Amino acid sequence: MVIIAGEAGTGKSTLMLQIEKVLKENGYNVELNFKGNPDYTGENTFHFHNKEGENFDKKSEAIKTNTRIVLREMQLKHDFPNTLKF
């Protein structure tokens, strides 16, 4: 599971598309999960890709220029806590 967190308008969805593309190109079975995301409630992946694909290169450049990305590993137990509901 990969979770992308950040404030509104910081490029989370654009990064999701980039990660999805790289993983699919390398043979991974990838699922986009919109559960609990108020920006995409009721949307399917087709509409998500169309909406987020607009001005994709411009959005990506803005992320590169304005965003610091921190990669952090978190070990979870096999019995996920009740606070993590997906």
C-alpha positions in Angstrom: 0.0 0.0 0.0 1.2 3.5 -0.9 -0.4 6.5 0.8 0.2 10.0 -0.6 -0.6 12.7 2.0 -0.5 16.4 1.8 -2.6 19.6 1.8 -5.1 20.4 -1.0 -3.5 21.5 -4.2 0.0 20.1 -3.5 0.0 17.5 -6.3 -1.1 14.3 -4.6 -3.3 13.2 -7.5 -0.6 14.0 -10.1 1.9 11.9 -8.1 -0.6 9.1 -7.9 -0.8 9.0 -11.7 3.0 9.0 -12.0 3.4 6.2 -9.5 0.6 4.2 -11.1 2.2 4.6 -14.6 5.6 3.4 -13.4 4.2 0.4 -11.5 2.0 -0.7 -14.3 4.9 -0.4 -16.8 6.8 -2.8 -14.5 4.0 -5.4 -14.3 2.5 -4.5 -11.0 -1.3 -4.9 -10.4 -2.3 -1.4 -9.4 -5.6 -0.2 -8.0 -6.6 3.4 -7.5 -8.8 3.7 -4.4 -10.9 6.8 -4.0 -12.6 5.8 -0.8 -12.7 8.7 1.6 -11.4 11.2 -0.9 -13.8 14.2 -1.1 -12.2 15.4 -4.4 -13.1 12.3 -6.3 -16.2 10.9 -4.6 -18.3 8.9 -7.1 -15.6 9.1 -9.9 -14.2 6.1 -11.6 -10.7 5.8 -12.8 -11.6 6.9 -16.3 -12.8 10.3 -15.1 -9.9 10.6 -12.7 -7.4 10.0 -15.4 -9.1 12.5 -17.7 -9.4 15.2 -15.0 -5.9 14.8 -13.7 -4.4 14.3 -17.1 -5.2 17.9 -18.1 -2.0 20.0 -18.1 -0.1 17.0 -16.6 3.4 18.1 -17.6 2.8 21.6 -16.2 1.5 20.1 -12.9 4.5 17.8 -12.7 6.9 20.6 -13.2 5.2 22.6 -10.4 5.5 19.7 -8.0 9.2 19.3 -8.8 9.8 23.0 -8.2 7.6 23.6 -5.2 7.4 20.4 -3.2 9.7 18.5 -1.0 8.9 14.8 -1.1 9.7 12.7 2.0 9.7 8.9 1.6 9.2 7.1 4.9 8.6 3.5 5.7 6.0 2.5 8.3 5.8 -1.1 9.5 2.2 -2.3 10.1 1.1 -5.4 11.9 -0.8 -8.0 10.0 -3.9 -7.1 12.0 -4.4 -3.5 11.0 -5.5 -1.2 13.8 -9.1 0.0 13.6 -7.9 3.5 12.9 -6.7 2.5 9.4 -9.8 1.8 7.4 -9.4 1.5 3.6 
